[in-house]
Amino acid sequence: MEEKKRIEFYGGGWVSFLPFLIFLTVTLYISFLKAPDVRGMWIGALAGIMFTYFLAKDKETYAKVVIDGMADPIAIVPVACWIFAGAFAAVLRSSKLVEGIIWAAYHLGAKGTFFVIVTFLACCIFSTATGTGFGTIVAGMSVLYPAGVFLGANPLALIGAIVGGGAFGDNLAPVSDTTICSAASQGADVGGVVMTRLKYCLAAGVTTLVLLVLFGGGGSVSSVPYETLAAYMNPKGLIMLIPAALTIYVAVKKGDIIIATTIGTVAAAAFAILFGLADVNTLFFVKDGAVGGALVNGVAGMVDICILALLVLSCVHIMQAGGGDRKLLELAGVFVKTVRGVEASIVFLVIAMSTIMGLNAPPILAVGTSFAKPIGEKYNIHPYRRANLLDATACTLVYSMPWTPALLLTQSLAKEANKTFGGMVPVFNTVQMTPWIIYCWILLAVMIFAVVTGWGREYIGEDGRPVYYNRGSWAAN
């Protein structure tokens, strides 16, 4: 096996963190300017890699380390998964699953509090099927929000149900970028991560439902004309829950997202075409010298995060080759002496970075590869546990802080609904929305509880027995 390349820097091992430092500085800068764009983060990572090049003593080795970082399986695995997941999610979105969920909610006769509950459950289902929190917010705020307001729902509770439902699937879905990142960065299989994460999501979800029952009503009751929402309804869209459920089942059963999304994409396309929910041209077409369609858009939509992942993993490789990981572990060893302390430090870092950036996949990659994996292995924390700490906490404040893209998008969509449906549909500022993103606040509390008490630190071994952390090792009980 080829020996790992090492880099010496003018200034010592801490210089190997410079690519990360420049990356974070640029990220903070564009975030404070209310432009937390992934493409801006490209420039931060690229600038960090380029600038640090001049401080490397062996510049040829430095260049090879940059390439090795991009070729590392930790980088390539999520990129491959995102490409396949993007195609699957695009087929599902284009085949009227959203319209089917809206039809079901409307025809259940849901009003007031009941509508808020149905909205939360529908958004949880949709986001778990597609793996997209932002796509869920767009779908929910465009139609379910104005409809719920007219049907007597508390508008702020309704916003919380939509955003929280999006966060639910972003955290749990096997095809979510955060699930893929957290699993790949810790060397864990997606199926095992999803199964062990389920208890946290369900605990937060059930608690959220209770609170929505208490606070979901209180809006102005009216009757929404069926014609207003008819264009957004299609009962046949519910058929697409079958390929969605099949994909989730295969992902959990096989633990391989490529297999799951391949089967899911083919099944979803077949169902959509067979039941007239989409045609071949909807999925792929060639016209006027250009190609397009849902499949093209789905893959293209993953390009930005794929490029960022390659650049961030190059920064990680530079840090490791320069001895920065050893420096970090030595420093952590001064302050962190227990498993609980390690878990708390992982949670703190990923929450801080995701809240500042307004995004969750990049911090999961950065913290997961540079800190959580090496220190977690040192303290014998299971990969499932590390992946769950990274993902679940990264899907909390990133959806509920006033400056984050999630709430800025929500506010923008509320304004559009206000223009379309009139003054009865209110627009709130993001500060007003923040306390109502109930699921994310509850999930944060659940994860803090898990760290403090050790709940979920065990996992189920291959023999079906629970395995627990015990004095620096894993032992069956």
C-alpha positions as CSV (number, residue, x, y, z in Angstrom):
1,M,0.0,0.0,0.0
2,E,1.4,3.4,-0.9
3,E,2.5,5.4,2.1
4,K,0.4,8.5,2.8
5,K,1.9,11.7,1.4
6,R,3.2,14.2,4.0
7,I,3.5,18.0,3.5
8,E,5.8,20.3,5.5
9,F,4.8,24.0,5.6
10,Y,6.7,27.1,6.4
11,G,5.2,27.9,9.8
12,G,4.5,24.4,11.0
13,G,1.6,22.0,11.1
14,W,-1.1,24.5,12.0
15,V,-0.6,26.1,8.6
16,S,-2.4,23.1,7.1
17,F,-5.6,24.5,8.5
18,L,-5.3,27.6,6.4
19,P,-7.4,26.3,3.5
20,F,-10.2,25.7,6.0
21,L,-9.7,29.1,7.6
22,I,-9.9,31.0,4.3
23,F,-12.9,28.9,3.3
24,L,-14.7,29.7,6.5
25,T,-13.8,33.4,6.3
26,V,-15.3,33.7,2.8
27,T,-18.3,31.7,3.9
28,L,-18.9,34.0,6.8
29,Y,-18.4,37.1,4.6
30,I,-21.0,36.0,2.0
31,S,-23.4,34.9,4.8
32,F,-23.3,38.3,6.5
33,L,-24.0,39.8,3.1
34,K,-27.1,37.6,3.0
35,A,-25.7,35.6,0.1
36,P,-24.9,32.2,1.5
37,D,-24.5,30.7,-2.0
38,V,-22.6,27.4,-2.5
39,R,-20.9,28.9,-5.5
40,G,-19.4,31.6,-3.3
41,M,-18.1,28.8,-1.1
42,W,-16.4,27.3,-4.1
43,I,-14.2,30.4,-4.3
44,G,-13.5,30.3,-0.6
45,A,-12.2,26.7,-0.7
46,L,-10.3,27.3,-4.0
47,A,-8.7,30.5,-2.7
48,G,-7.6,28.6,0.5
49,I,-6.0,25.8,-1.5
50,M,-4.3,28.2,-3.9
51,F,-2.9,30.5,-1.2
52,T,-1.6,27.7,1.0
53,Y,0.3,26.2,-2.0
54,F,2.9,29.0,-1.7
55,L,3.6,28.0,2.0
56,A,4.2,24.3,1.2
57,K,7.9,23.3,1.1
58,D,7.3,20.6,-1.5
59,K,4.9,22.1,-4.0
60,E,4.7,19.0,-6.2
61,T,3.6,16.8,-3.3
62,Y,1.1,19.5,-2.3
63,A,-0.5,19.4,-5.8
64,K,-0.7,15.6,-5.6
65,V,-2.4,15.8,-2.2
66,V,-5.0,18.2,-3.7
67,I,-5.8,15.6,-6.4
68,D,-5.8,12.7,-3.8
69,G,-8.4,14.6,-1.8
70,M,-10.7,14.8,-4.7
71,A,-10.2,11.1,-5.6
72,D,-10.7,9.9,-2.0
73,P,-13.7,7.6,-1.6
74,I,-15.0,9.9,1.1
75,A,-15.4,12.6,-1.6
76,I,-16.4,10.4,-4.5
77,V,-19.0,8.3,-2.7
78,P,-21.3,11.2,-1.8
79,V,-20.8,12.7,-5.3
80,A,-21.9,9.5,-6.9
81,C,-24.8,9.2,-4.5
82,W,-26.0,12.8,-5.1
83,I,-26.0,12.2,-8.9
84,F,-28.2,9.2,-8.6
85,A,-30.4,10.7,-5.8
86,G,-30.8,13.9,-7.9
87,A,-32.2,11.9,-10.8
88,F,-34.6,10.0,-8.5
89,A,-35.9,13.1,-6.7
90,A,-36.5,14.9,-10.0
91,V,-38.6,12.1,-11.4
92,L,-40.7,12.0,-8.2
93,R,-41.2,15.7,-8.2
94,S,-42.2,15.8,-11.8
95,S,-44.8,13.0,-11.4
96,K,-47.3,14.9,-9.3
97,L,-46.6,13.4,-5.9
98,V,-47.1,16.8,-4.3
99,E,-50.4,17.3,-6.1
100,G,-51.5,13.9,-4.7
101,I,-50.7,14.8,-1.2
102,I,-52.5,18.1,-1.5
103,W,-55.6,16.4,-2.9
104,A,-55.6,13.9,0.0
105,A,-55.2,16.7,2.6
106,Y,-58.0,18.8,1.1
107,H,-60.5,15.9,0.7
108,L,-60.0,14.7,4.3
109,G,-61.9,17.9,5.2
110,A,-59.0,19.1,7.2
111,K,-59.5,22.5,8.8
112,G,-57.7,24.5,11.5
113,T,-55.5,22.4,13.7
114,F,-56.2,19.2,11.7
115,F,-55.0,20.9,8.6
116,V,-51.7,21.8,10.3
117,I,-51.2,18.2,11.4
118,V,-52.0,16.9,8.0
119,T,-49.6,19.4,6.5
120,F,-46.8,18.4,8.8
121,L,-47.3,14.7,8.1
122,A,-47.5,15.3,4.3
123,C,-44.3,17.4,4.3
124,C,-42.6,14.7,6.4
125,I,-43.6,12.1,3.8
126,F,-42.7,14.2,0.8
127,S,-39.3,15.2,2.2
128,T,-38.4,11.7,3.3
129,A,-39.4,10.4,-0.2
130,T,-37.4,13.0,-2.1
131,G,-34.7,13.9,0.4
132,T,-35.1,17.7,-0.2
133,G,-36.0,20.1,2.6
134,F,-36.0,23.1,0.4
135,G,-38.1,21.4,-2.3
136,T,-40.6,20.6,0.5
137,I,-40.7,24.2,1.6
138,V,-41.4,25.4,-1.9
139,A,-44.2,22.9,-2.5
140,G,-45.8,23.5,1.0
141,M,-45.6,27.3,1.0
142,S,-46.9,27.6,-2.5
143,V,-50.1,25.7,-1.9
144,L,-50.6,24.3,1.5
145,Y,-49.8,27.6,3.3
146,P,-52.6,29.7,1.6
147,A,-55.0,26.8,1.7
148,G,-54.4,26.3,5.4
149,V,-54.8,30.0,6.2
150,F,-58.2,30.0,4.5
151,L,-59.2,26.9,6.4
152,G,-58.6,28.4,9.8
153,A,-55.1,27.2,10.6
154,N,-52.7,29.3,12.7
155,P,-50.4,30.7,9.9
156,L,-47.3,30.7,12.0
157,A,-47.9,27.1,13.2
158,L,-48.6,26.2,9.5
159,I,-45.2,27.7,8.5
160,G,-43.6,25.7,11.3
161,A,-45.2,22.5,10.1
162,I,-44.0,23.0,6.5
163,V,-40.4,23.9,7.4
164,G,-40.2,21.3,10.2
165,G,-41.6,18.7,7.8
166,G,-38.9,19.6,5.3
167,A,-36.2,19.3,8.0
168,F,-37.6,15.9,9.0
169,G,-36.9,14.3,5.7
170,D,-33.6,16.2,5.1
171,N,-32.4,14.5,8.3
172,L,-33.9,11.1,7.8
173,A,-34.2,10.4,4.0
174,P,-31.7,7.8,2.6
175,V,-31.5,10.0,-0.5
176,S,-30.8,13.3,1.4
177,D,-27.5,15.0,0.8
178,T,-27.0,15.2,4.6
179,T,-27.6,11.5,5.1
180,I,-25.2,10.7,2.4
181,C,-22.5,13.1,3.7
182,S,-22.8,12.0,7.3
183,A,-22.7,8.3,6.5
184,A,-19.8,8.6,3.9
185,S,-17.7,10.9,6.1
186,Q,-17.8,8.3,8.9
187,G,-17.4,5.2,6.7
188,A,-20.9,4.0,7.7
189,D,-23.6,2.4,5.5
190,V,-26.7,4.5,4.7
191,G,-29.2,1.8,5.8
192,G,-27.7,1.4,9.2
193,V,-27.5,5.2,9.8
194,V,-31.1,5.7,8.8
195,M,-32.4,2.9,11.1
196,T,-30.4,4.1,14.1
197,R,-31.4,7.7,13.5
198,L,-35.1,6.9,13.3
199,K,-35.7,7.0,17.1
200,Y,-34.5,10.6,17.3
201,C,-36.7,11.7,14.4
202,L,-39.7,9.9,15.8
203,A,-39.2,11.3,19.3
204,A,-39.0,14.8,17.9
205,G,-41.8,14.3,15.4
206,V,-44.3,12.9,18.0
207,T,-43.5,15.8,20.4
208,T,-44.0,18.2,17.5
209,L,-47.4,16.8,16.7
210,V,-48.5,17.2,20.3
211,L,-47.5,20.9,20.3
212,L,-49.2,21.4,16.9
213,V,-52.4,20.0,18.3
214,L,-52.2,22.6,21.1
215,F,-51.2,25.6,18.9
216,G,-52.2,24.7,15.4
217,G,-55.6,26.5,15.3
218,G,-56.6,30.1,15.9
219,G,-56.6,31.4,12.3
220,S,-59.5,33.0,10.5
221,V,-61.9,30.3,9.3
222,S,-63.2,30.7,5.8
223,S,-63.9,28.4,2.9
224,V,-61.4,28.1,0.1
225,P,-62.9,27.7,-3.4
226,Y,-62.2,24.3,-4.8
227,E,-61.4,25.9,-8.1
228,T,-58.5,27.8,-6.6
229,L,-56.7,24.7,-5.6
230,A,-57.9,22.3,-8.2
231,A,-55.0,23.1,-10.5
232,Y,-52.7,21.8,-7.8
233,M,-54.5,18.5,-7.1
234,N,-54.3,15.1,-8.7
235,P,-55.3,12.1,-6.7
236,K,-53.4,9.8,-9.1
237,G,-50.2,11.4,-7.7
238,L,-50.6,9.3,-4.6
239,I,-49.6,6.3,-6.7
240,M,-46.1,7.7,-6.6
241,L,-45.8,6.9,-2.9
242,I,-45.3,3.3,-4.1
243,P,-41.9,3.8,-5.8
244,A,-41.0,6.3,-3.1
245,A,-41.6,3.7,-0.3
246,L,-39.8,1.1,-2.4
247,T,-36.7,3.3,-2.6
248,I,-36.7,3.9,1.1
249,Y,-37.1,0.2,1.8
250,V,-34.3,-0.8,-0.5
251,A,-32.0,1.9,0.9
252,V,-32.5,0.7,4.4
253,K,-32.4,-3.0,3.5
254,K,-29.4,-2.9,1.3
255,G,-27.6,0.0,2.8
256,D,-26.6,1.1,-0.7
257,I,-28.0,4.3,-2.1
258,I,-26.9,3.6,-5.7
259,I,-28.9,0.4,-5.7
260,A,-31.9,2.1,-4.1
261,T,-32.0,5.1,-6.3
262,T,-31.4,3.0,-9.5
263,I,-34.4,0.8,-8.6
264,G,-36.4,3.9,-7.4
265,T,-35.7,6.0,-10.5
266,V,-36.7,3.2,-12.9
267,A,-39.8,2.3,-10.9
268,A,-40.8,6.0,-10.5
269,A,-40.4,6.6,-14.2
270,A,-42.4,3.5,-15.1
271,F,-45.2,4.4,-12.7
272,A,-45.3,8.0,-13.9
273,I,-45.5,7.0,-17.6
274,L,-47.9,4.1,-17.0
275,F,-50.4,6.1,-15.1
276,G,-50.1,9.2,-17.3
277,L,-48.5,11.4,-14.6
278,A,-45.6,12.2,-16.9
279,D,-44.4,11.3,-20.3
280,V,-41.0,10.5,-21.8
281,N,-40.5,14.1,-22.9
282,T,-41.1,15.3,-19.3
283,L,-38.2,13.2,-18.2
284,F,-35.9,13.8,-21.1
285,F,-36.0,15.6,-24.4
286,V,-33.8,17.1,-27.1
287,K,-35.1,20.3,-28.7
288,D,-33.5,23.1,-30.7
289,G,-30.0,21.8,-30.2
290,A,-30.4,21.4,-26.4
291,V,-31.3,18.7,-24.0
292,G,-33.6,19.0,-21.0
293,G,-36.2,17.3,-18.8
294,A,-36.6,16.3,-15.2
295,L,-33.6,13.9,-15.3
296,V,-31.3,16.5,-16.7
297,N,-32.5,19.1,-14.2
298,G,-32.2,16.6,-11.3
299,V,-28.6,15.7,-12.0
300,A,-27.7,19.3,-12.8
301,G,-29.2,20.4,-9.5
302,M,-26.5,18.4,-7.7
303,V,-23.5,19.9,-9.5
304,D,-22.9,22.8,-7.1
305,I,-22.8,20.6,-4.0
306,C,-20.6,18.0,-5.8
307,I,-18.0,20.6,-6.7
308,L,-18.0,22.0,-3.2
309,A,-17.6,18.5,-1.7
310,L,-14.5,17.8,-3.9
311,L,-12.9,21.2,-2.9
312,V,-13.7,20.7,0.8
313,L,-12.2,17.2,0.8
314,S,-9.1,18.5,-0.8
315,C,-8.9,21.0,2.1
316,V,-9.3,18.1,4.5
317,H,-6.5,16.1,2.8
318,I,-4.1,19.1,3.0
319,M,-4.9,19.4,6.7
320,Q,-4.2,15.7,7.2
321,A,-1.1,15.5,5.1
322,G,0.3,18.6,7.0
323,G,-0.3,17.0,10.4
324,G,-3.2,19.3,11.3
325,D,-5.4,16.4,12.3
326,R,-2.8,15.3,14.9
327,K,-2.6,18.9,16.1
328,L,-6.3,19.1,16.5
329,L,-6.6,15.8,18.3
330,E,-3.8,16.9,20.7
331,L,-5.6,20.1,21.4
332,A,-8.9,18.3,21.9
333,G,-7.2,15.9,24.2
334,V,-6.4,18.8,26.6
335,F,-10.1,19.8,26.9
336,V,-12.0,16.6,26.0
337,K,-11.5,13.6,28.2
338,T,-14.7,11.6,28.0
339,V,-17.0,10.2,25.3
340,R,-19.7,12.6,26.4
341,G,-17.2,15.5,25.9
342,V,-16.3,14.2,22.4
343,E,-19.9,14.0,21.4
344,A,-20.7,17.5,22.8
345,S,-17.7,18.9,20.9
346,I,-18.9,17.3,17.6
347,V,-22.4,18.7,18.2
348,F,-21.1,22.2,19.0
349,L,-18.9,22.4,16.0
350,V,-21.5,21.2,13.4
351,I,-24.2,23.5,14.9
352,A,-21.9,26.5,14.9
353,M,-20.8,26.0,11.3
354,S,-24.2,25.1,9.9
355,T,-25.9,28.0,11.7
356,I,-23.3,30.5,10.4
357,M,-23.2,29.1,6.8
358,G,-27.0,28.6,6.6
359,L,-26.3,25.2,5.0
360,N,-25.8,21.8,6.5
361,A,-24.1,19.4,4.0
362,P,-20.8,21.3,3.9
363,P,-20.3,21.5,7.7
364,I,-21.2,17.8,8.0
365,L,-18.4,17.1,5.5
366,A,-15.9,19.5,7.1
367,V,-16.5,18.5,10.7
368,G,-17.1,14.9,9.9
369,T,-13.9,14.2,8.0
370,S,-11.5,16.5,9.9
371,F,-12.7,16.1,13.5
372,A,-15.6,13.7,14.2
373,K,-14.0,10.6,12.4
374,P,-10.5,10.7,13.9
375,I,-11.5,11.7,17.4
376,G,-14.6,9.4,17.3
377,E,-12.4,6.5,16.4
378,K,-9.9,7.4,19.1
379,Y,-12.7,7.2,21.7
380,N,-14.4,4.2,20.0
381,I,-17.6,6.0,19.2
382,H,-19.5,3.9,16.6
383,P,-19.8,5.4,13.1
384,Y,-23.6,5.3,13.2
385,R,-23.6,7.4,16.4
386,R,-21.1,9.9,14.9
387,A,-23.1,10.2,11.7
388,N,-26.3,10.7,13.6
389,L,-24.8,13.4,15.8
390,L,-23.6,15.2,12.7
391,D,-26.7,15.0,10.7
392,A,-29.5,15.5,13.3
393,T,-27.9,18.6,14.8
394,A,-27.0,20.0,11.4
395,C,-30.7,19.9,10.6
396,T,-31.9,22.1,13.5
397,L,-30.8,25.7,13.7
398,V,-30.0,25.8,10.0
399,Y,-33.8,25.7,9.4
400,S,-34.8,28.0,12.3
401,M,-32.5,31.0,12.6
402,P,-33.8,34.2,11.0
403,W,-30.8,34.7,8.6
404,T,-30.8,31.3,7.2
405,P,-31.8,30.6,3.5
406,A,-34.6,28.3,4.7
407,L,-36.5,31.0,6.4
408,L,-35.6,33.7,3.9
409,L,-37.0,31.4,1.2
410,T,-40.1,30.8,3.3
411,Q,-40.7,34.5,3.7
412,S,-40.3,35.0,0.0
413,L,-42.8,32.3,-0.8
414,A,-45.2,33.8,1.7
415,K,-45.0,37.1,-0.1
416,E,-45.8,35.4,-3.4
417,A,-48.8,33.6,-1.8
418,N,-49.9,37.0,-0.5
419,K,-49.8,38.5,-4.0
420,T,-51.7,35.6,-5.4
421,F,-54.4,35.0,-2.8
422,G,-54.7,38.5,-1.3
423,G,-54.3,40.1,2.1
424,M,-56.0,37.2,4.0
425,V,-52.7,35.3,3.6
426,P,-50.2,37.0,6.0
427,V,-46.5,37.6,5.5
428,F,-44.2,37.4,8.6
429,N,-40.7,38.4,9.1
430,T,-38.1,35.6,9.8
431,V,-37.8,36.6,13.5
432,Q,-41.5,35.9,14.0
433,M,-41.1,32.5,12.3
434,T,-38.2,31.3,14.3
435,P,-40.0,30.1,17.5
436,W,-42.5,28.2,15.4
437,I,-40.1,25.9,13.7
438,I,-41.1,23.5,16.5
439,Y,-39.7,20.3,15.0
440,C,-36.1,21.7,14.7
441,W,-36.1,23.0,18.3
442,I,-37.4,19.7,19.6
443,L,-34.9,17.7,17.6
444,L,-32.1,19.9,19.0
445,A,-33.4,19.2,22.5
446,V,-33.6,15.5,21.8
447,M,-30.0,15.4,20.5
448,I,-28.7,17.3,23.6
449,F,-30.6,14.8,25.8
450,A,-29.0,12.0,23.8
451,V,-25.5,13.3,24.4
452,V,-26.0,14.1,28.1
453,T,-27.6,10.8,28.9
454,G,-26.0,8.5,26.4
455,W,-29.3,7.5,24.9
456,G,-28.8,6.0,21.4
457,R,-25.1,5.3,22.1
458,E,-25.8,1.6,21.7
459,Y,-26.5,0.0,18.4
460,I,-27.8,-3.4,17.3
461,G,-25.1,-5.9,16.3
462,E,-25.1,-8.4,13.5
463,D,-26.3,-11.1,16.0
464,G,-29.3,-8.9,16.8
465,R,-28.1,-8.1,20.3
466,P,-27.5,-4.5,21.5
467,V,-23.9,-3.4,21.7
468,Y,-22.8,-0.6,24.0
469,Y,-19.8,1.6,24.5
470,N,-18.0,0.2,27.5
471,R,-14.7,1.5,28.9
472,G,-13.1,2.3,25.5
473,S,-14.5,-0.7,23.7
474,W,-17.7,-2.0,22.2
475,A,-19.2,-5.0,24.1
476,A,-22.4,-7.1,23.6
477,N,-24.8,-7.3,26.5
